[in-house]
Amino acid sequence: MSRAAAIFDLDRTLLAGASGPVISRSLRAMGLLPESQLPGEDFLFGLFNRFGENRPSMILTRHGARLAGGWRREVAQQAGKLAGEVLADNVQPYARVVIDEHHQAGRVVAIATTTPYDMVKPFAELLGIDQVIATRYGEDAGHYDGSIVGPFVWGKGKLEAVRTWAAEHDISLADSYAYSDSYYDAALLGAVGHPVVVNPDPRMRFIALARRWPTVFFDVPPGVPKLAGVEPQQALLPFLRPELVPYARFDIEGTEHLPARGAAIICGNHRSYFDPMALGMTIARRGRPVRFLGKREVFDAPLVGDLARAMGGIRVDRGTGSDEPLREAAAALAAGELVAVMPQGTIPRGRAFFDPVLRGRWGAARLAELSGAPVIPVGLWGTERVWPRSARVPNVWNVTSPPTVRVRVGEPVDLVGEPGADTERIMSAVVELLPAEAREWREPTAEELARTLPPGASSDAVDADHENERRPGSD
């Protein structure tokens, strides 16, 4: 019975740019290339990185076989190992996630690339890729002989090589996936049942629109668009500055506990619709985007939902009991992203808002157990004075005496691997970051209670609902 495969291009697909500079450095390190660069080498690589594959760079690549004539293949393979270690570290984060998904689905994962076989095989092995379809150099007595054996794996030659490989390995291309950025791979994408365009070059972008092929980017979550190579949230980071929010002051400490790179789960308490802004502004000080888990109602709202998805938000529908949000968040963490969760799930109402004991749902703890990512607690205070629950919009006119939003970031929480106990540890760590007044019960005034309620809600009904919500459960 035929199998399905997932076939990936290398440059500007699995990698953000060209593999050529890394391979050239490795060949020089092994003494196979002169220390001085070839004329126009940097220019061609720069052109490739910016605009994708082009005929001049492919002509140079094709003549690489002649240049390699006389090299000892064993030495070239050592150069490939050096290059592979560097290239594996440069794989785009969500590419690894997609490769894992195809493996879990039982598909054969292959690379199809113009890059010479001996240069890319070690990289494929490090990445756990099953098969390599690449340009092969001729060999004579352990040395390259300056020829190419089989097709030059580019354009129509790549399609020919993939079809030959598929026939030899009993692969059904009609059931297979192919991923590429390049206009010159349009024929290959058209030959499979599931073509996916990745980081398209200008001509491929038009082909994808005309043929309705899905377009993705392997450096951002699925569904996040990019304009001029920048995702929306990254473009907004320079504007997440306190001086640009005149209706609130910010007192932020502890951002050194937010990792500069790598995955982490950010857990904050929930007091206001302004909380995501406060968290986002805090994390922006590390220059990193963050993926928020948000309620279904936010994502279903016109315009706001589209913006939330474009920012890489993760939709949570608590009524369904689905694990899909956790899997999506785990994929983001596997890609080295920051994921923000508010374990309380919703803003407490009525007297529950003033309870010094914070009760969370188990989702954050389960996500930590699933991903192995550290949990960073964040204590938020004062956001409700900027945007109380009773208001439909924040008080943007309060610029003469703006309230202070206090944010404290703590050290990673020490977890024990049990969702119930870990949830209590997370919430206790958050409470410790709040001011002393937050840890003492006091009877709220009628006006304070009213600010915690949605328009039209009564405090008695809300308190009854709170008693039901006190039972432990999962997100």
N, C-alpha and C positions, 0 to 999 in steps of 0.2 A: 504494500500500500504506500502511495506517495506521501511524502512529508511536506510540511510547509517550512519556509525559511524567513529570516529577517536579514536583509542584505544592506550593509551600511557603507557609504562612501567614507573616506578618511578626512581629507582636508576640508575645512570649513563646514564639516558635518559633525563627526565625532570630536574633532578639534575645532577650536575657534578660528584658527588660521591655517597657514601652510606648515606641513611637517618638514619642508625642505631645509630651512635654516638649522634645525636641530640635527638632521641627518648630515648636512655638510660639516657641522662642527665635529660630529662623531667620526666622520671619515678623515678629517684633518687630524683628529686626536690619534687615529691609528696610522697616520702617515700615508694615507691613500690619496689625499688631495694636497696640493701645495698650500702653505700657510696663507698666502695672499689669495683673496677672493677672485673668482672669475669675473671678467668684465660684465657689468650690468646685472650681477647676481642680486644685489640688494634691491635694485629697481624692480626687477621682475617679481621678487617675492613680495615687495610692497604692493605692487599692482595686483597680484593674486589675492593678498589679504583684503584689499579694499573692494575689488570688483569681481573676484572669483576667477575660475579657470579662463585662460586665454591661449590663443594659438602660439604666440612667442614662447610662453613658458612651457607648453607641451612639446614644442620643437626642441627646446633645450633638454627637456626630460628624455625625449626619445633618443637624442644623441648621447645621453648619459651612458648607454650600453657601449658605444664605441670608446668613450672616455675611460670606461672601466676595463677595457681590454687589457689583459695581462695582470690584473689584480688577483691575488690569492683569495679564493672564495672564503676560506676559513677566516682570514683577517677581516674581510668585509662583513662576515656574519658577526664577528666581535663588535664591529662598529654598529651593526644593527641592534645588538644587545644594549650598548651604551645609549643609543638613541631611544630605544624602547622604554627604558627606565624614565627618561625625561618626558617622553610623549605621554606615557601612562598618567603622569602627574598633571598633564594639561588637558585631559579629557573633560569635556563639558559636563557639568554635574548631573543634569537630567538624562544625559546619554547613558550613564551607568544604570539609572533607574529603568529606562526603556529596555536596555539589554537584559536586565534581570527579569523583567516582565515577560519578554519573549522566551527566555529559558524556562520560566515557570509554566508557560503555556505549551512547552514541549517542542518549540520551533528550533531549527538549526540556525545559529547566528553566524554570519559571515561578513567579512570585509571584502569589498570590491574596489580596488584602487590602482591607479597608474604607478604608484610607488613600487620600486623593485621588491620582489618577494623576500629576499634575504634582509631587507631593511625594515620590513613591516611585520614579519613573522614573530619576532620576540615581543613586540608590542601587543600583538593579538593574543599571545599566550598569557601575558601579564593581565590583560583585560578579561580573560576567560572566554575569548571568542573561539568558536569551533573550527572555522574554515577560513582560509585566505585565498582570495582570487586576485592575483597581482601579476604585474609584468615580470617575466622570468628571463634572466640573462643566460646565454649559452655558456657552456663550460667545457674545458679541455684540460685534462690532467691536473684538476684542482685549481685551475685559473679561469677567469672569465675570458671568452674568446672574442668579445666585441659584438656579438650577435644577440638577437632577441628570439627566444624559442616560443612559438605560439603567437597569439595576437598581442599587439601593444594595447594594454588594457585602458583604453580611453575612447570616449564616444562610441561609435559602432563597434570598435574592438572590445570595449567593456561588455556590451550586450552580447556579443559573440562568446566571450569568455564565460559569462554568467550562464548562458544557455547550455554551453558544453558542460560546465560544472554541474548544472541542475540535472542534465540527462545522466551523467555519471553517478550522481548521488541520489537519484530517484526523488528529486525535488519538484513539486508542483508549483510553478511560478504563478499560476492563477490563484493559488491559495497563499501566496507569499507576500511579504512586505519589502519595500525598498525605500531607503532614505538617502537624499542627496540635496545639495545646494545648487548644483550646476546645470546650466542650460544644456551642456553636452551630455548629461545623463538623462535627458528627457525620454530618449528611446528606451532606456532601461526601466524608468519609472512607468512608462506606458505598457511595458511587457508583464508587469505583475498585477495581481488583483488588488493590492493595497498600497498605492504610491503615497509617500509622505515627503513633502518638500521641507527642508530644514535650512533656515537662515539663507533664503534664496538670493542668488545674484540677480541683477536687474532684469535680464531676459527670462530667467526662470520664474520670476515673480509674475510676469504677464502670462506665461504658460500655465502656471498654477491657477490663476484667476479664470483663464479661458476654459480650462479642463476641470475646474472645481476640485482640484487636489488640495487636501488639507495642508496648512503651513504651520510649522512649529519652530520653536527655538529651544535648544538644549541647555541654555544657561538660565532659563526662567521656567516657572511652573507652566503646565499645559493651560492654554487659554489666555496667557498674558501676551499682549501684543508688544511690538517694538517699533519705534520710529527712529530712523537714522541710527539704528543700533543701540537704542536706549529704551529700557522699559519705563512705564509711567512713574512707578514709585521711585526709581533711581533718579529720574528727572526732577522729582519734587523734593528730594532730600535737601538741596541747598536752601529751600524755602521753609523748611521746618525749623525756624529760629524764633526764640521768644520775642524778639523785637518786632516780628511780623504778626504777632497776636496781641494787640494792644489791650484787649479786654480781659487779659489774665496775666499774672506774674508767675514765674516758674522757679521753684527751689528744688534743684535736681542734684542728687549725690549718689555715688556708688557705681557710676557707669563703667568703671574699670573692671567690674565683675561680669560685664557683658563680653563674651569672647570676640576678639577681632576677626576671627575666622572660624569656620566649623559650626556644627549643629548645636542648638540649644533650645530648650522649651522655656519660654518666658511666661511666668504665671503671676498675674496681678489680681487684686480684688476689684470688685465692680461697684461703683458708686454713681456713675453718670454716663450719659451718652458721649461725654467729652473724654472718657477714659482712653479710647483708642488714639485720640490726638495726643494726649499726654504721654502715652507709651511710645507712640511713633516719634515724638519729638525727643524723648529720652534715648531711644535706640539710634536715632539719626546722628547723635553725637559720636557714634562708632562708625558712621558712614556706611551702614548696612541696611538693606530693606528687610522687612519682616512680613511673614505670612500670618494673617489673623484668622482664627476660627470665629465665624460669626453666625448668628441666628438666621434661619431661613427667611424671616420677614425682611431682613436687610437686603438679601440677594434677590428677593422677589419684587422689591420696590422699583418702579421705573427710574431710570437714570442712575439712582444710587446703587442699585444692584449691578448695573453694567460697570460702574466705577469700581465697586468692590471686587468684581471678578478681574477687571483689568489690573488691579493692584495685587493680584495673586491671592485674594481672600479664599477661604475654604468654607463652603456652605454646610451648615449643620442643621439637620431636621430632627429634633429630639423625639418627635412623635413616631418616627418610623423604627427607631432602634437599630438603624443601619450602622455597620462598621466602616462604611465607605469614607466618611470624613477622617477617621483615624488612619485609614490606609493612605489617604491623600496626604495627610499631615506627616505620616511616617516616610512617605516618598520625598517630601520636601526636606525632612531631616536627613534622609539618606543622601540627598544632594548637597548637604552641608549648609542648609538654610536655618534661619531663626524662625520659630513658630511661636506665636503668642496665643495663650489660652487664658480665659477667665473662668476658673473652675466653678464659680458660683452659678454660672450659666446665664443668670439674669440679674438685674439690679434688685436687691431686696426692697420690699414695700412695707409701709407702715412701721410698726415697732421693730420688725425684723431688721430694718435699716440701721437701727441703733444698737443691735446686739453685738457685744464685744467678742463673741465667739463666731468666727466665720466658718460656714459649712460649705464644703465644695462637693462637686460630683467627681466621679472616679476617672473621667476621661484623660486628664493630664497625667495621672499616675499610670494608667494603662499605656498611654503613649510613650512614657519614659521607659516602661518595661519592654515595650515592643521595639523601640529604637535604640535604647542604650544612651540616649542623649541626656546631658545634665539638665536639671531643672533650676532655673534662676528665679527667685522670688522677687516681686516688686510690690511695694506698698504705696498706694495712691490715696491722697487725702486732699480735699478741697475742690475736687472736680465738680461736685454737686452744686457748688456755689456759682460755677460758671454756667452749668447747664443742668438745672434740676429736672427730675423726671416729669414734673408737672408742666414743664415748658416744651413747646414743640421745636423751638430753636434756641441756641445759646444766646446769652445776653451780650451781644456784640457792641451794644452802645455804652457799656460800663467801662469807659476808658479813663475816667477821672479817679476812680478808686477801685481798680480791678482786684478781685480776690486772688489769693496766692494758692497755687497748686503745688503741693508738696509731693515729690517722688523720691523714693529711696530704693536702690537696687541692692540686693543682698548676695551673699556667697551661695554657691550651689547647695541644694538641700541634700542631706544625707538620707538616701532611700534604702528600704529593706526588701523591696521586691514584692510587696503585698498591697494591692490597690487601696484597700480601706485604710490601712495604717499609713501608707505613703500619702494619701490624700490629707489625712490629719496633719502629717509632718509638713506638707506644703503649705496648708492654710495657717498653721502655727508660725511658720517662718515668715509668712506675709504679715501676720498680726504683729510680730516683733519689729517690723519695719515701720509701723504706724506710730503716730504720736501717742503720748500717755493717755490723752483724753479718749482715744479710740478703744482703750482696753478697760474702760469703766462704764458700767451701765448707768444711764440717767433717764429719767422720764422726759420724753420729748414734748414740746409744746404743740398745740393744735396746728399752728402755722408750720412748724417743722414737719409734722406728719403729712400735712397737705402737700408739701413739696416732694415727698417721696412717692406720691400716687399719680397714676396717669389721670388725665382729665376724666371726670365722671365716676371714678372709683371711690368706694367708701372704705374707710379704715377697718370696719368690722369684717367685711367680706375679704379684704386683703389678709387680715390676720388669720382667718380661717384657712385661706389658701396656703399661708406660710406653714401652718401646722402640718398640712399634708406634705409639703415639700421638705420637711425636716427629715423624712425617712431617707436613709442612704440609698444611693442608686448610681447608675452609670449615665454618662452623657449620651 
